[in-house]
Amino acid sequence: QVQLVESGGGLVQAGGSLRLSCKASGSIFSIRAMGWYRQVPGKQRELVATSTSTSTYYTESVKGRFTISRDNAKNTVYLQMSGLKPEDTAVYYCNMIGPLTYWGQGTQVTVSS
């Protein structure tokens, strides 16, 4: 059974940085995309960044501040977040897409003003 385990969330002041990690355990093959989403209460889950073998995508609000990276050998995806703003506060979920779609359990990121 595949599980995605996230780490790295927490409380940080505006302007600070955090690095999220998401590691897949179990047998996972042919991952085509790895990404990060976020969700605040009462709103839909929002795509933050995604990475395939040929391209990366960032939602407009995080461009220049967040960087997604991946280690395929370790089945791990990272999200380096810098210049954090209070509006970045959310639960962040990692996502991996292959023959099936997998989700992490979510990690809380709170940015204080």
C-alpha positions in Angstrom: 0.0 0.0 0.0 1.4 3.4 -1.0 1.5 6.2 1.5 2.7 9.8 1.1 4.2 11.2 4.3 4.6 14.9 4.6 6.8 16.9 6.9 8.1 20.4 7.4 5.0 22.4 8.1 4.7 24.8 11.1 4.4 28.3 12.3 6.6 31.0 10.8 6.6 34.8 10.7 5.8 36.7 7.5 8.9 36.8 5.3 10.2 33.6 6.7 10.9 30.3 5.0 9.8 26.7 5.3 10.6 23.5 3.4 8.0 20.8 3.0 8.9 17.3 2.1 6.7 14.4 0.9 8.1 10.9 0.7 6.2 8.0 -0.9 6.5 4.6 0.9 5.5 1.3 -0.6 5.6 0.2 -4.2 5.1 3.2 -6.4 5.9 3.2 -10.1 5.7 5.3 -13.2 5.1 8.6 -11.4 4.3 11.2 -14.1 3.8 14.2 -11.9 4.4 15.3 -8.3 2.9 18.4 -6.9 1.6 20.4 -4.0 -1.9 21.7 -3.3 -3.2 23.8 -0.4 -6.6 24.3 1.2 -8.0 26.8 3.7 -11.3 26.1 5.5 -14.3 26.8 3.3 -12.4 27.0 0.1 -11.5 24.5 -2.7 -8.2 22.8 -2.7 -5.8 24.9 -4.8 -2.9 23.7 -7.0 0.3 25.4 -5.8 3.0 23.8 -7.9 3.6 20.7 -10.0 6.5 19.0 -11.6 6.8 16.6 -14.4 9.8 15.2 -16.2 9.8 18.1 -18.6 8.1 21.1 -16.9 7.1 22.8 -13.7 4.1 24.9 -13.0 3.4 27.5 -10.2 0.3 29.3 -9.4 0.7 33.0 -10.0 0.6 33.9 -6.3 3.7 31.9 -5.4 5.9 32.5 -8.5 9.3 33.7 -7.5 8.8 32.7 -3.8 8.2 28.9 -3.9 10.4 26.2 -5.6 9.3 22.7 -6.2 11.9 20.0 -6.6 11.9 16.2 -6.7 14.2 13.3 -6.1 12.9 10.5 -8.2 15.2 7.9 -6.8 13.8 8.6 -3.3 10.2 9.1 -4.5 10.3 12.4 -2.7 9.0 15.9 -3.6 9.9 19.1 -1.9 8.5 22.6 -1.7 10.8 25.3 -0.7 8.8 28.3 0.4 10.4 31.7 0.9 9.0 35.2 1.5 6.0 33.6 3.2 2.9 35.8 3.5 -0.1 35.4 5.9 -2.2 34.5 2.9 -0.1 31.4 2.4 -1.6 30.0 5.6 -3.2 26.7 4.7 -3.0 22.9 4.9 -0.6 21.8 2.3 -1.1 18.4 0.6 1.4 16.6 -1.7 0.1 14.7 -4.7 1.7 12.1 -7.0 0.1 11.0 -10.2 0.9 7.7 -11.9 -1.4 4.9 -12.8 -3.2 6.0 -9.7 -3.4 9.3 -7.9 -2.0 9.5 -4.3 -2.4 12.2 -1.7 -0.6 13.0 1.5 -2.4 13.6 4.8 -1.7 17.3 4.8 0.6 19.5 6.9 -0.4 22.8 8.4 1.5 25.9 7.4 0.7 29.0 9.4 2.2 32.4 8.6 1.8 35.1 11.2 1.8 38.8 10.4 
